[in-house]
Amino acid sequence: MTSTQKPIGSGFGAASTTSEVLAGLDLTGRFAVVTGGGSGLGLEDVRALSAAGATVLVPARRPDEARAALAGAGLEVGAGAGRVEVDQLDLSDLDSVRAFASRFLDSGRGIDYLINCAGVMAPPLTRVGPGWELQFATNHLGHFALTNLLWPALAAGDGARVAAFSSRGHKFSDIRWEDPQFEKEYDRWQAYGQSKTANVLFALHLDLLAEASGVRAFSLNPGGIRTNLQRHVVPEDQLTLGWIDSEGNSLITWKSVEAGAATAAWAVTSPALDGMGGVYLEDCEVAPIVDPEDPNSIRTGLNPWGADAKAAARLWDLSAELTGINAF
């Protein structure tokens, strides 16, 4: 059953790094898939999991660029145990998702850790596929389809875990049930917020469906980290979001990449989470549910709509209808 959304006393915190949360763990023989693993937080999770002994596959929209970035980080890229592998995947294109999943399933391998890290943040209005809004399509629907298509490999793993990257951006918007594709009026920050809420609800319902097969799912907020994800965030946005003051001085403490990637690494490997699932994590800890009316809640905790099991089931049904994919 879904775990209680309250801290468990993990012993880690906002400054904890991937090396710290993986210390003492031998992941030899484990297999991980990390979307977005060619840059930023995803790349750090790939590096950390590989250093602990896991084999890691990085599905990337631009495989050559991903290979170069991984090699530049000192990782050995190529086929074979103990190495990092790269394949082609465009999450905004269902044909690409199906093709990647088919290639992987043909390999006959199981998946122990699936980290859904890839995403886009606050771009201009862009439509993909059958007219889907890009952020909902990439951040949520693409990962929904990917996870469902890879289900046989997850179920074949030894207690597999799925970690879905959300963010505090989920606080910007609940699911817009009457207009999820922003056909009436586009607000790029509401669209980003909706996609991040969708990531939370996806993990919540996936865990409910998958627990009987020994698979558990988590969503997470990595925290504030300077990465390429923010390429569309102009100074005016940063001022509105409270990241900087009118003089351009930073108003928040930015995490290192190693600390930002730590919660995902902790989510998929920590023995402290054995028997748990369906919860939203931040700072390598289970986050509390917070009151959206409390001004102090804007930066931490889970807004109540992210813990709504009925909304999670409704979103699952909507996503299955839109993609035509449902492993359950």
N, C-alpha and C positions, 0 to 999 in steps of 0.2 A: 504494500500500500504506500501511497505518497507520504513522505516523511514530513515532520513538523517543520514549518518555516521559522526556525529560531536558532541562534548560535549554539554550537556544540563544544566550544572551548578548544579549538584546533591547536592553539599554541603558536599559530602564525599570524601575520598581520599585513598591513599595506606595503611595508618595505621588504617583505619576504621575497626571495628570488626563486627562480626555477631550480637552481642548484641546491638551495636549502630544502625545498619541499620534496625533492627527489633523492636527497642524501640517504644513503644506505639501501636504496631500492635497486635490485638487479632486474632489469627488463629484458634480459637476453631471451630470445624466443618469442617476444611479444611483437605484434604487428599493429602499426598505427597508420591512419589516414588523416592528413591535416590539410584542409582547404585553406587557401591563403598562405600556404607554407613557404612561399617564395619571397616574402618580405615581412617587415615589421614583427608583430607579435607571433604570427604563425611561424616565421622563420626561427624565432627563438625557441618556440615549443619543439620544432623539428630538431634543432641543435641539441636541446636538453634531453629529449627522449632518446635520440640517437646515442648521445654520450652515455646514457644509462643502460644501453644495450639493445634498444628496440630497433627494428627495421621500420622505416617511415616512408610512406608514399605521399608525394605532393602532387595533387591534381591542380593544374595551373592553366589559366587562359592563354598565357604566353609561355610555353614550356622552355624555350631557349633562354628567355630572361630569367626564369626561375632557376634553371640549371646554373647560370652564371652567378646569380646571387648566392645560391647555396654553396657553390664552389668558392666564392669570395669569402664566405664565412668559415672556410676551412673544412667543409663537409665533403666526404667522398661520395660522388653522385654516380650511380649506375646500378645495374642489376646485380643481385646477389645478397646473401644474408649479411646483416650488419651494416648495410649501406643505405643511402637515401635514394629513392627512385622518384622519377617525375613522369607524369602523363598529362594529356591534354583534357581540359574541362572548362567549359564556359557555363557557369551556373544560370545565366540569363537565357540560355538556349536549351530547351528540353531535349532536343535531338542530341545535343552534345552530352547532356547528363545521361541519357539512355545509352549512348555509345560507350562512354567511360565505364558505366556500371557493368555493361555487358562484357567489356574487355576484362574487367577485374574479376567478375564471377567466373569467367572462363579459366582464370588462373587456378581456381580451386582453393584459394587461400581464405582463411578466416580473418576477421578483424577484431582486435582486442580493444582498440581505442579509436573512436572517430571524433575528431575535433573540427567542428564547423566554424571556422574563423573568418573566412573570406567575406568581404562586404563592401558596400559603398555608403558614403555619408553625404547627404544634402546636396546632390547634384541638381543642375537645372532639369526641368521636366524632360524625361526620356521614356519612350515606350518601346517595349520589346515583345517578341512573340505575338500573341493575339491581342495586343494593345495593353499589356500589363505595365503598370508603373514600375520603373527600374528597381527601386529600393525594395519594394514588396516582392518583386520577382526574384532578385538576386539574393537578398538577405534571408528571405523566408522560403518562397516557393521552390527555388532551386535546391536549397538544402533539404526541404521537405521531400522532394522527389528523390534526391540523391540517397538520403537515409533509408527511405522505403525500398528503393531499388537494391540497395546494398544489404537489406535485411537478412537474406540467407547467410551472408558472410558474418554478420554481427551475431546471429543466433548460433553460428558454428564456433564462435569464439568461446574462450573460457571466462565467463562472467564479464562480457564486453560492457564498456561504458561509452556513452555519447555525451559530448560537451558542446552546447550551443552558445556561441558568443552573443550576448545581448549587450546592454550598456545602461548607464543611468538615463540615456535617451529614451528608454521606455516610459519615462515619466512625462514625456511630451505629448503622448497620445495613446489612448486605448485603441482597440480595433474599430475602424470606421465601417461598421457593418452595412450602412446604406450606400457607401461609396468608397470601397477599399482601394479602387484604382484611381481615385482623384480625377474622375471624369468631369466633375462640376467646376472645381477650383483647386489648383495645386498650391500646396504649402510644403516646401521641401523639408522643413523641420518636423511638421506633423507626419509627413510621409516617412521620415527616418524613425520617428518615435513609434509609429504604427508597426514598422518592420521589426523594431527591437522588442516591442510587446509581443509580437508574433513569435519571436525566438523563445521567449519565456514560456508562452502557452504551448508551443510545440513540444518543448522538453517535458512540460507537465503532463501532457496527454500521452506522449510517447512512453514515458515511464510507466504509466498505468497499463498500457497495452503490452509492453515488453517485459515487465517484471516476471511474468510466469515462465519466460524463456531464459531468465537469468541475466537479462540485459537491463541496465539502469541508465537513466538520462538526467542531465543537469543543465541548467542555464547559468550564465555568469556575467558579471560586470568586471571587465579587466581593470577599470579605473582610467584616469586621465593620463595618456601617454602621447607624446609627439610622434606621429607616424604619417605615412603617405595617405592614410585614410582621411586626413583632414585637408586634403588638397583643395577642396571646394569651400573651406571655411575661411572667409575673408575677415580682415580686422573688424569690420562693422559687426559681423556675426559674433566674434569673440567678445566684443564689448557687450552686446546684448545678452550673451550667454553667461556673462560674469567671469570670463576667463582673464580679462585684462581690464585695467581702468582707462580713463580717458587719455592718459599719458602713454598708454601702451605697456604699463607695468603688469606683470603677471599677478593675478589674485588667487591662484590656486597652486598647490604643490603637484608638480608633474612626476609621475612614476618613471623609473627607468624601464627600458624594454624588458629587462630580466624580471623585474617585479610585476610588470603588466602581464607578462605571459605566465606567471606563476600560478594563478588561480585555475587556468585550464589544465596545466600539468598536474596540479593537486586534485582537480576534479576527476581525472581519469585514472589516477594511480593510488590515491591515498587510502590506506587501510582504515582510516578514521571514518570513511564514507561507506564502508562495507555494510550492506543491508539497507542503505538509504537510496533515495532518488526522488526526482520530481521537484527539487528545490532550486532556488536561485542563490548563487554564491557571489561573494565579493570579498576581496582582501583575504583569500584563502580561508574563508569561513562561511557558514550558512548565514545569510543576511536576515534581519528581522523585517516583518511587515511594518510599514510606517504610514502615518497619517499624511496624505497629500496636502492638507491644509496647514501643516506645521512647516514654517519657512526653513527649518533646519533639515527637512527631509529631502530637499532638492538634490543633494549630493550623495545620499546614502540610502540603503534599504530598498525594499520592494514595495511598489505601490499596490494596493489591494487588487486591482484588476489583473495583475500578474499571477494571482493565486486563485483565480476563479475557474474551478474545474468545469463548470458548464460552458463557459466561454471557450475553454481549451478544446472541449469536445466539438463545439460548434465550428471553431476555426479548423480543426482537423477535417471535418466533413466538407467545409468550403474548399480547403486546399486540395483534398482528394477529387472534388468535383472539377476544379479548375485544371489540375494537372492530369487527371485521368489515371492517377497512380495511388495505390493504397495496398500496402503489404498485409494489412490486417482485415 
